């Protein structure tokens, strides 16, 4: 089971207070090692959803271009 969470953060910047929202997903314990291995990498995110009378499906795709930034031959 995966849960979506949301919380508000307050930060001061140049003497002004700003409030912004942080959204996160808590992964099950069995995936922690797999997620930990990816934490130092930057991914693009795609979101798609579909809902029927029986179920709600959300697909979140994390994609990283492995050749980005490499010199061309």
C-alpha positions as CSV (number, residue, x, y, z in Angstrom):
1,X,0.0,0.0,0.0
2,X,1.3,3.5,-0.9
3,X,0.1,6.7,0.7
4,X,0.2,10.2,-0.6
5,X,1.0,12.9,1.9
6,X,1.0,16.7,1.8
7,X,2.3,19.3,4.3
8,X,3.0,23.0,4.3
9,X,6.5,24.5,4.9
10,X,7.3,28.0,6.0
11,X,10.6,29.6,4.9
12,X,12.0,33.1,5.2
13,X,13.7,34.6,2.1
14,X,15.1,38.1,1.9
15,X,13.1,39.1,5.0
16,X,9.8,37.8,3.8
17,X,8.0,34.7,4.9
18,X,6.9,32.3,2.2
19,X,4.7,29.2,2.5
20,X,4.9,26.3,0.1
21,X,3.4,22.8,-0.1
22,X,5.5,19.6,-0.1
23,X,3.9,16.5,-1.5
24,X,5.4,13.1,-1.0
25,X,4.7,9.4,-1.4
26,X,5.5,6.8,1.3
27,X,6.7,3.6,-0.3
28,X,6.3,0.2,1.4
29,X,9.3,-1.2,3.4
30,X,10.0,-3.9,0.8
31,X,10.9,-1.1,-1.8
32,X,13.2,1.0,0.5
33,X,16.4,-0.5,-0.9
34,X,15.4,0.0,-4.5
35,X,14.3,3.6,-3.8
36,X,17.4,4.4,-1.8
37,X,19.6,3.4,-4.8
38,X,17.9,6.1,-6.9
39,X,17.9,9.0,-4.4
40,X,21.0,10.7,-5.8
41,X,19.6,10.9,-9.3
42,X,17.3,13.4,-11.0
43,X,14.2,12.1,-12.7
44,X,11.5,13.7,-14.9
45,X,7.9,12.8,-13.7
46,X,4.9,11.9,-15.8
47,X,1.4,11.5,-14.2
48,X,-1.6,9.8,-15.7
49,X,-4.8,8.7,-14.1
50,X,-7.9,6.7,-15.0
51,X,-11.0,6.1,-13.0
52,X,-13.8,3.6,-13.4
53,X,-16.8,2.6,-11.2
54,X,-14.7,-0.3,-9.8
55,X,-11.2,1.3,-9.4
56,X,-8.9,4.3,-9.6
57,X,-5.6,3.9,-11.4
58,X,-2.7,6.4,-11.1
59,X,0.5,5.8,-13.1
60,X,3.5,7.8,-12.0
61,X,6.5,7.4,-14.3
62,X,9.9,8.5,-13.2
63,X,12.2,8.8,-16.3
64,X,15.9,9.7,-16.5
65,X,17.9,10.2,-19.7
66,X,21.1,8.3,-19.0
67,X,23.0,9.9,-21.9
68,X,22.2,13.5,-20.9
69,X,25.4,15.5,-20.3
70,X,27.7,12.9,-21.8
71,X,30.1,14.0,-24.6
72,X,29.1,13.0,-28.1
73,X,31.4,11.0,-30.2
